[in-house]
């Protein structure tokens, strides 16, 4: 995990899927294309809670497909999350500060200073969404949708 992958995780935890959602046929086409092209990958869990209270989840597509659940159900939860989840830039700032505090100086792959500098840079750009780093993409082949737990459980 690189600093941009950490930022992406925290961005999703604070804002849900609002950055990625497109509506209607475009969202369905994007999901179908990813399902067809994702190929093999790591043994991800079905759900990966990414917000502190577990309200926001990454639903990994490979195990989701293996459950036999219809992709349309996941798509609906994804779109509802984008449309209805009350994301917060203030939460994103808090999550970034907490991550920097937890990073021990000189240990781990992402240093405190690196997190702080990256968040300052992103704040100057109004906290845009980012892609996973090339190394993360190559090693983990991420394929997931970010959803609010409540919208998935309502199905």
N, CA, C and O of each residue as an XYZ file, in Angstrom:
620
protein
N       0.847     -1.183      0.000
C       0.000      0.000      0.000
C       0.889      1.242      0.000
O       1.811      1.375      0.804
N       0.588      2.117     -0.901
C       1.285      3.391     -1.005
C       0.402      4.473     -0.377
O      -0.759      4.223     -0.056
N       0.957      5.667     -0.206
C       0.200      6.735      0.440
C      -1.073      7.063     -0.347
O      -2.090      7.385      0.267
N      -1.055      6.993     -1.667
C      -2.277      7.287     -2.420
C      -3.337      6.211     -2.220
O      -4.530      6.497     -2.317
N      -2.918      4.967     -1.940
C      -3.878      3.901     -1.655
C      -4.527      4.121     -0.285
O      -5.723      3.888     -0.112
N      -3.732      4.568      0.673
C      -4.269      4.908      1.989
C      -5.258      6.063      1.861
O      -6.355      6.018      2.417
N      -4.862      7.086      1.132
C      -5.750      8.227      0.904
C      -7.056      7.758      0.242
O      -8.139      8.174      0.652
N      -6.958      6.909     -0.762
C      -8.152      6.402     -1.457
C      -9.072      5.679     -0.475
O     -10.286      5.881     -0.498
N      -8.508      4.853      0.370
C      -9.278      4.125      1.375
C      -9.991      5.098      2.309
O     -11.185      4.949      2.571
N      -9.262      6.091      2.808
C      -9.848      7.058      3.733
C     -10.878      7.942      3.035
O     -11.886      8.320      3.632
N     -10.622      8.268      1.781
C     -11.568      9.052      0.969
C     -12.880      8.282      0.842
O     -13.954      8.855      1.022
N     -12.799      7.010      0.539
C     -13.993      6.185      0.409
C     -14.702      6.032      1.752
O     -15.931      6.068      1.806
N     -13.945      5.861      2.837
C     -14.538      5.715      4.166
C     -15.307      6.967      4.569
O     -16.353      6.872      5.211
N     -14.799      8.135      4.197
C     -15.427      9.393      4.580
C     -16.526      9.837      3.628
O     -17.505     10.453      4.048
N     -16.367      9.526      2.350
C     -17.282     10.058      1.342
C     -18.133      9.004      0.644
O     -19.014      9.348     -0.143
N     -17.885      7.739      0.918
C     -18.642      6.689      0.249
C     -18.253      6.595     -1.209
O     -17.088      6.782     -1.560
N     -19.217      6.309     -2.057
C     -18.934      6.100     -3.479
C     -19.262      7.307     -4.339
O     -19.316      7.200     -5.565
N     -19.481      8.459     -3.708
C     -19.927      9.623     -4.488
C     -18.974     10.002     -5.602
O     -19.405     10.525     -6.629
N     -17.685      9.748     -5.419
C     -16.699     10.141     -6.427
C     -16.755      9.273     -7.679
O     -16.305      9.691     -8.746
N     -17.297      8.084     -7.554
C     -17.185      7.121     -8.647
C     -18.502      6.817     -9.338
O     -18.519      6.173    -10.387
N     -19.573      7.260     -8.776
C     -20.856      6.807     -9.293
C     -21.265      7.530    -10.570
O     -21.159      8.749    -10.700
N     -21.718      6.739    -11.468
C     -22.382      7.259    -12.647
C     -23.761      6.600    -12.615
O     -23.946      5.592    -11.933
N     -24.684      7.133    -13.310
C     -26.052      6.637    -13.191
C     -26.446      5.749    -14.362
O     -25.814      5.751    -15.419
N     -27.504      4.998    -14.137
C     -28.156      4.246    -15.182
C     -27.281      3.284    -15.952
O     -26.475      2.550    -15.379
N     -27.456      3.301    -17.271
C     -26.752      2.345    -18.124
C     -25.220      2.441    -18.016
O     -24.532      1.426    -18.132
N     -24.692      3.628    -17.801
C     -23.232      3.769    -17.706
C     -22.690      3.010    -16.499
O     -21.648      2.362    -16.594
N     -23.386      3.082    -15.366
C     -22.950      2.362    -14.164
C     -23.029      0.853    -14.383
O     -22.137      0.111    -13.972
N     -24.099      0.407    -15.031
C     -24.263     -1.021    -15.314
C     -23.190     -1.495    -16.292
O     -22.617     -2.569    -16.104
N     -22.914     -0.717    -17.320
C     -21.869     -1.076    -18.290
C     -20.504     -1.167    -17.625
O     -19.728     -2.077    -17.918
N     -20.208     -0.231    -16.733
C     -18.928     -0.224    -16.013
C     -18.793     -1.489    -15.159
O     -17.744     -2.133    -15.163
N     -19.852     -1.841    -14.432
C     -19.814     -3.036    -13.593
C     -19.673     -4.295    -14.446
O     -18.855     -5.161    -14.136
N     -20.458     -4.405    -15.513
C     -20.362     -5.590    -16.383
C     -18.959     -5.737    -16.965
O     -18.406     -6.836    -17.009
N     -18.394     -4.622    -17.408
C     -17.049     -4.668    -17.978
C     -16.035     -5.136    -16.928
O     -15.174     -5.967    -17.217
N     -16.142     -4.602    -15.719
C     -15.202     -5.014    -14.677
C     -15.387     -6.485    -14.311
O     -14.405     -7.199    -14.108
N     -16.615     -6.937    -14.227
C     -16.863     -8.348    -13.922
C     -16.266     -9.253    -14.996
O     -15.729    -10.315    -14.679
N     -16.352     -8.850    -16.251
C     -15.814     -9.640    -17.350
C     -14.292     -9.597    -17.443
O     -13.670    -10.548    -17.917
N     -13.689     -8.495    -16.990
C     -12.251     -8.310    -17.164
C     -11.424     -8.516    -15.904
O     -10.196     -8.497    -15.984
N     -12.042     -8.711    -14.745
C     -11.276     -8.731    -13.495
C     -10.360     -9.943    -13.369
O      -9.315     -9.846    -12.726
N     -10.709    -11.056    -13.949
C      -9.849    -12.238    -13.879
C      -9.614    -12.699    -12.449
O     -10.348    -12.336    -11.530
N      -8.583    -13.501    -12.284
C      -8.238    -14.017    -10.958
C      -7.581    -12.926    -10.134
O      -7.050    -11.951    -10.666
N      -7.630    -13.111     -8.844
C      -7.016    -12.164     -7.930
C      -6.833    -12.814     -6.574
O      -6.997    -14.026     -6.431
N      -6.495    -12.013     -5.585
C      -6.282    -12.567     -4.252
C      -7.597    -13.055     -3.643
O      -8.680    -12.751     -4.144
N      -7.483    -13.797     -2.580
C      -8.663    -14.278     -1.854
C      -9.162    -13.169     -0.932
O      -8.903    -13.179      0.272
N      -9.876    -12.222     -1.511
C     -10.434    -11.125     -0.731
C     -11.638    -11.613      0.049
O     -12.311    -12.558     -0.364
N     -11.914    -10.966      1.186
C     -13.185    -11.252      1.855
C     -14.323    -10.669      1.032
O     -14.101     -9.786      0.204
N     -15.518    -11.148      1.248
C     -16.676    -10.588      0.550
C     -16.840     -9.120      0.926
O     -16.959     -8.260      0.053
N     -16.846     -8.838      2.209
C     -17.011     -7.470      2.680
C     -15.769     -7.033      3.428
O     -15.142     -7.817      4.141
N     -15.429     -5.784      3.255
C     -14.271     -5.190      3.912
C     -14.740     -3.863      4.513
O     -14.792     -2.855      3.808
N     -15.084     -3.848      5.811
C     -15.522     -2.595      6.421
C     -14.369     -1.589      6.411
O     -13.269     -1.896      6.870
N     -14.624     -0.392      5.888
C     -13.534      0.581      5.774
C     -13.762      1.839      6.589
O     -12.851      2.657      6.714
N     -14.957      2.020      7.150
C     -15.187      3.181      8.011
C     -15.142      2.708      9.460
O     -15.370      1.530      9.735
N     -14.852      3.612     10.381
C     -14.689      3.201     11.784
C     -15.850      2.414     12.370
O     -15.623      1.487     13.147
N     -17.078      2.751     12.025
C     -18.228      2.014     12.569
C     -18.705      0.911     11.626
O     -19.724      0.274     11.895
N     -17.996      0.675     10.538
C     -18.374     -0.371      9.596
C     -19.575     -0.025      8.749
O     -20.218     -0.918      8.196
N     -19.896      1.263      8.635
C     -21.058      1.671      7.846
C     -20.756      1.676      6.352
O     -21.656      1.484      5.533
N     -19.498      1.892      5.999
C     -19.094      1.882      4.598
C     -18.252      0.630      4.361
O     -17.349      0.317      5.137
N     -18.561     -0.071      3.287
C     -17.900     -1.339      2.971
C     -17.321     -1.302      1.566
O     -17.851     -0.640      0.673
N     -16.236     -2.016      1.391
C     -15.814     -2.408      0.052
C     -16.364     -3.809     -0.136
O     -16.065     -4.713      0.643
N     -17.166     -3.983     -1.170
C     -17.685     -5.309     -1.525
C     -16.829     -5.800     -2.673
O     -16.882     -5.251     -3.773
N     -16.042     -6.832     -2.422
C     -15.120     -7.356     -3.428
C     -15.891     -8.204     -4.439
O     -16.665     -9.092     -4.081
N     -15.653     -7.902     -5.699
C     -16.458     -8.501     -6.766
C     -16.237     -9.996     -6.944
O     -17.195    -10.722     -7.208
N     -15.009    -10.476     -6.807
C     -14.777    -11.915     -7.032
C     -15.586    -12.769     -6.057
O     -16.314    -13.660     -6.496
N     -15.484    -12.528     -4.749
C     -16.307    -13.342     -3.846
C     -17.802    -13.032     -3.961
O     -18.635    -13.904     -3.715
N     -18.146    -11.801     -4.331
C     -19.567    -11.468     -4.503
C     -20.180    -12.318     -5.614
O     -21.263    -12.880     -5.453
N     -19.484    -12.404     -6.727
C     -19.970    -13.210     -7.846
C     -20.109    -14.669     -7.433
O     -21.063    -15.338     -7.831
N     -19.166    -15.167     -6.638
C     -19.212    -16.578     -6.239
C     -20.389    -16.890     -5.317
O     -20.753    -18.056     -5.163
N     -20.991    -15.867     -4.700
C     -22.168    -16.105     -3.849
C     -23.417    -16.347     -4.677
O     -24.411    -16.863     -4.167
N     -23.373    -15.974     -5.965
C     -24.536    -16.139     -6.823
C     -25.544    -15.003     -6.708
O     -26.608    -15.051     -7.325
N     -25.213    -13.977     -5.917
C     -26.115    -12.829     -5.806
C     -26.084    -12.041     -7.108
O     -25.052    -11.979     -7.775
N     -27.210    -11.440     -7.470
C     -27.247    -10.690     -8.731
C     -26.422     -9.401     -8.642
O     -26.528     -8.666     -7.660
N     -25.611     -9.126     -9.653
C     -24.821     -7.893     -9.658
C     -25.679     -6.639     -9.586
O     -25.220     -5.605     -9.101
N     -26.925     -6.715    -10.063
C     -27.810     -5.553    -10.032
C     -28.083     -5.095     -8.598
O     -28.252     -3.902     -8.345
N     -28.125     -6.043     -7.666
C     -28.343     -5.698     -6.258
C     -27.188     -4.857     -5.735
O     -27.397     -3.853     -5.053
N     -25.984     -5.268     -6.055
C     -24.801     -4.511     -5.644
C     -24.784     -3.148     -6.326
O     -24.468     -2.138     -5.697
N     -25.116     -3.122     -7.585
C     -25.135     -1.865     -8.327
C     -26.125     -0.880     -7.707
O     -25.815      0.303     -7.565
N     -27.299     -1.356     -7.343
C     -28.292     -0.471     -6.729
C     -27.789      0.103     -5.409
O     -27.999      1.282     -5.123
N     -27.127     -0.725     -4.606
C     -26.574     -0.244     -3.328
C     -25.464      0.771     -3.573
O     -25.351      1.755     -2.843
N     -24.657      0.542     -4.582
C     -23.571      1.455     -4.944
C     -24.133      2.819     -5.354
O     -23.651      3.855     -4.897
N     -25.142      2.814     -6.206
C     -25.735      4.067     -6.680
C     -26.449      4.800     -5.540
O     -26.351      6.021     -5.426
N     -27.152      4.065     -4.717
C     -27.812      4.704     -3.564
C     -26.790      5.325     -2.631
O     -27.022      6.405     -2.086
N     -25.669      4.659     -2.442
C     -24.616      5.213     -1.592
C     -24.122      6.532     -2.171
O     -23.954      7.513     -1.448
N     -23.894      6.547     -3.464
C     -23.427      7.776     -4.115
C     -24.455      8.893     -3.992
O     -24.100     10.054     -3.789
N     -25.706      8.544     -4.113
C     -26.766      9.553     -4.109
C     -27.181     10.003     -2.707
O     -27.563     11.157     -2.511
N     -27.105      9.093     -1.734
C     -27.732      9.368     -0.435
C     -26.789      9.403      0.756
O     -27.159      9.927      1.806
N     -25.582      8.862      0.629
C     -24.688      8.816      1.792
C     -24.189     10.228      2.117
O     -23.704     10.934      1.233
N     -24.308     10.636      3.376
C     -23.879     11.987      3.750
C     -22.361     12.056      3.983
O     -21.903     12.133      5.124
N     -21.613     12.029      2.922
C     -20.162     12.095      3.024
C     -19.700     13.389      3.662
O     -20.437     14.374      3.709
N     -18.466     13.374      4.156
C     -17.976     14.531      4.888
C     -16.485     14.746      4.655
O     -15.668     13.869      4.935
N     -16.141     15.928      4.138
C     -14.727     16.272      3.994
C     -14.079     16.443      5.361
O     -12.885     16.192      5.524
N     -14.856     16.865      6.326
C     -14.314     17.003      7.688
C     -13.882     15.635      8.228
O     -12.837     15.509      8.866
N     -14.705     14.611      7.960
C     -14.315     13.248      8.362
C     -13.034     12.831      7.655
O     -12.153     12.231      8.271
N     -12.923     13.142      6.371
C     -11.717     12.783      5.624
C     -10.490     13.425      6.267
O      -9.458     12.770      6.418
N     -10.591     14.675      6.638
C      -9.476     15.355      7.310
C      -9.150     14.666      8.641
O      -7.981     14.474      8.975
N     -10.173     14.303      9.386
C      -9.970     13.617     10.661
C      -9.304     12.261     10.454
O      -8.384     11.899     11.188
N      -9.765     11.513      9.457
C      -9.179     10.210      9.177
C      -7.715     10.348      8.772
O      -6.875      9.552      9.191
N      -7.412     11.353      7.963
C      -6.032     11.591      7.563
C      -5.150     11.934      8.742
O      -4.031     11.432      8.847
N      -5.636     12.779      9.629
C      -4.874     13.148     10.828
C      -4.652     11.930     11.727
O      -3.567     11.748     12.279
N      -5.684     11.101     11.867
C      -5.555      9.893     12.686
C      -4.543      8.918     12.075
O      -3.736      8.322     12.788
N      -4.597      8.766     10.761
C      -3.638      7.871     10.091
C      -2.212      8.374     10.287
O      -1.300      7.584     10.526
N      -2.021      9.677     10.187
C      -0.686     10.248     10.393
C      -0.227     10.017     11.830
O       0.938      9.696     12.061
N      -1.119     10.176     12.784
C      -0.775      9.952     14.194
C      -0.390      8.497     14.448
O       0.510      8.213     15.239
N      -1.077      7.581     13.774
C      -0.807      6.154     13.979
C       0.470      5.683     13.294
O       1.051      4.672     13.690
N       0.903      6.399     12.282
C       2.130      6.013     11.566
C       3.325      6.331     12.457
O       3.540      7.482     12.837
N       4.080      5.328     12.775
C       5.254      5.509     13.623
C       6.402      6.057     12.795
O       6.680      5.547     11.710
N       7.076      7.091     13.293
C       8.215      7.636     12.538
C       9.256      6.560     12.244
O       9.715      5.856     13.144
N       9.616      6.449     10.982
C      10.678      5.525     10.593
C      10.282      4.072     10.489
O      11.137      3.229     10.220
N       9.008      3.745     10.693
C       8.582      2.347     10.575
C       7.441      2.253      9.577
O       6.786      3.250      9.273
N       7.212      1.079      9.082
C       6.112      0.865      8.155
C       6.429      1.378      6.771
O       7.446      2.033      6.545
N       5.541      1.068      5.854
C       5.787      1.451      4.466
C       5.369      2.885      4.173
O       5.850      3.483      3.211
N       4.481      3.443      4.990
C       4.034      4.816      4.782
C       4.378      5.618      6.036
O       3.898      5.322      7.131
N       5.201      6.618      5.858
C       5.657      7.419      6.997
C       4.661      8.534      7.323
O       3.912      8.996      6.462
N       4.676      8.947      8.577
C       3.807     10.025      9.048
C       3.939     11.263      8.173
O       2.940     11.842      7.747
N       5.169     11.661      7.910
C       5.404     12.876      7.127
C       4.819     12.745      5.718
O       4.295     13.710      5.161
N       4.913     11.563      5.162
C       4.388     11.312      3.823
C       2.862     11.483      3.798
O       2.308     12.053      2.858
N       2.205     10.989      4.830
C       0.751     11.130      4.930
C       0.377     12.602      5.070
O      -0.527     13.087      4.390
N       1.068     13.298      5.943
C       0.767     14.714      6.173
C       0.963     15.542      4.903
O       0.115     16.366      4.561
N       2.062     15.328      4.215
C       2.343     16.063      2.980
C       1.301     15.740      1.916
O       0.823     16.637      1.221
N       0.949     14.465      1.787
C      -0.029     14.058      0.770
C      -1.392     14.693      1.049
O      -2.054     15.167      0.127
N      -1.809     14.703      2.305
C      -3.107     15.282      2.637
C      -3.135     16.792      2.420
O      -4.159     17.334      2.002
N      -2.044     17.469      2.692
C      -1.977     18.906      2.406
C      -2.122     19.134      0.903
O      -2.860     20.019      0.469
N      -1.422     18.339      0.125
C      -1.510     18.434     -1.346
C      -2.936     18.183     -1.829
O      -3.438     18.915     -2.682
N      -3.591     17.157     -1.292
C      -4.956     16.828     -1.713
C      -5.948     17.898     -1.260
O      -6.903     18.198     -1.976
N      -5.732     18.469     -0.090
C      -6.631     19.522      0.381
C      -6.560     20.740     -0.538
O      -7.580     21.369     -0.817
N      -5.386     21.064     -0.996
C      -5.225     22.188     -1.929
C      -5.970     21.945     -3.237
O      -6.299     22.890     -3.953
N      -6.237     20.671     -3.548
C      -6.964     20.301     -4.765
C      -8.432     19.966     -4.464
O      -9.120     19.382     -5.301
N      -8.904     20.335     -3.279
C     -10.275     20.050     -2.839
C     -10.559     18.559     -2.687
O     -11.665     18.101     -2.974
N      -9.581     17.822     -2.246
C      -9.709     16.398     -1.940
C     -10.321     15.585     -3.084
O     -11.410     15.031     -2.934
N      -9.639     15.513     -4.206
C     -10.158     14.727     -5.326
C     -10.047     13.223     -5.061
O      -9.282     12.780     -4.205
N     -10.812     12.470     -5.800
C     -10.651     11.017     -5.799
C      -9.368     10.694     -6.565
O      -8.965     11.442     -7.456
N      -8.738      9.587     -6.216
C      -7.520      9.149     -6.908
C      -7.654      7.676     -7.259
O      -8.500      6.966     -6.716
N      -6.814      7.234     -8.168
C      -6.740      5.816     -8.518
C      -5.762      5.127     -7.572
O      -4.953      5.771     -6.904
N      -5.861      3.797     -7.534
C      -4.861      3.035     -6.793
C      -3.497      3.231     -7.449
O      -3.407      3.513     -8.643
N      -2.452      3.078     -6.664
C      -1.092      3.142     -7.206
C      -0.877      1.968     -8.157
O      -1.563      0.950     -8.074
N       0.069      2.125     -9.045
C       0.379      1.046     -9.994
C       0.792     -0.227     -9.273
O       0.376     -1.322     -9.653
N       1.606     -0.091     -8.240
C       2.084     -1.294     -7.531
C       0.931     -1.988     -6.814
O       0.862     -3.217     -6.815
N       0.041     -1.240     -6.213
C      -1.116     -1.819     -5.540
C      -2.000     -2.543     -6.559
O      -2.444     -3.667     -6.325
N      -2.244     -1.888     -7.677
C      -3.073     -2.486     -8.728
C      -2.455     -3.771     -9.245
O      -3.156     -4.764     -9.443
N      -1.153     -3.760     -9.464
C      -0.461     -4.939     -9.982
C      -0.491     -6.094     -8.983
O      -0.700     -7.243     -9.373
N      -0.283     -5.801     -7.704
C      -0.207     -6.858     -6.694
C      -1.571     -7.386     -6.251
O      -1.717     -8.579     -5.984
N      -2.569     -6.502     -6.172
C      -3.841     -6.897     -5.571
C      -5.008     -6.980     -6.550
O      -6.050     -7.546     -6.220
N      -4.846     -6.422     -7.752
C      -5.897     -6.457     -8.764
C      -7.264     -6.123     -8.163
O      -8.197     -6.919     -8.257
N      -7.379     -4.945     -7.547
C      -8.614     -4.600     -6.848
C      -9.822     -4.565     -7.776
O      -9.769     -4.027     -8.882
N     -10.893     -5.145     -7.299
C     -12.180     -5.151     -8.002
C     -13.247     -5.136     -6.921
O     -13.514     -6.158     -6.289
N     -13.854     -3.980     -6.711
C     -14.831     -3.840     -5.639
C     -15.756     -2.664     -5.929
O     -15.531     -1.878     -6.849
N     -16.803     -2.571     -5.115
C     -17.676     -1.415     -5.107
C     -17.787     -0.950     -3.657
O     -17.820     -1.760     -2.730
N     -17.844      0.355     -3.481
C     -17.986      0.948     -2.160
C     -19.480      1.206     -1.940
O     -20.133      1.883     -2.734
N     -19.999      0.653     -0.850
C     -21.425      0.801     -0.553
C     -21.631      1.061      0.934
O     -20.809      0.684      1.769
N     -22.745      1.713      1.240
C     -23.181      1.845      2.630
C     -23.854      0.531      3.017
O     -24.710      0.020      2.295
N     -23.457      0.000      4.154
C     -24.007     -1.280      4.624
C     -25.534     -1.262      4.606
O     -26.154     -2.243      4.194
N     -26.136     -0.189      5.035
C     -27.609     -0.131      5.136
C     -28.281     -0.338      3.785
O     -29.362     -0.924      3.727
N     -27.673      0.125      2.702
C     -28.301     -0.011      1.399
C     -28.136     -1.428      0.855
O     -28.958     -1.880      0.058
N     -27.118     -2.113      1.262
C     -26.927     -3.499      0.832
C     -27.849     -4.428      1.639
O     -28.398     -5.392      1.106
N     -28.003     -4.118      2.920
C     -28.825     -4.974      3.780
C     -30.314     -4.818      3.537
O     -31.103     -5.685      3.914
N     -30.702     -3.715      2.909
C     -32.127     -3.504      2.613
C     -32.612     -4.394      1.488
O     -33.819     -4.524      1.287
N     -31.700     -5.009      0.750
C     -32.083     -5.820     -0.411
C     -32.560     -7.174      0.011
O     -32.924     -7.991     -0.835
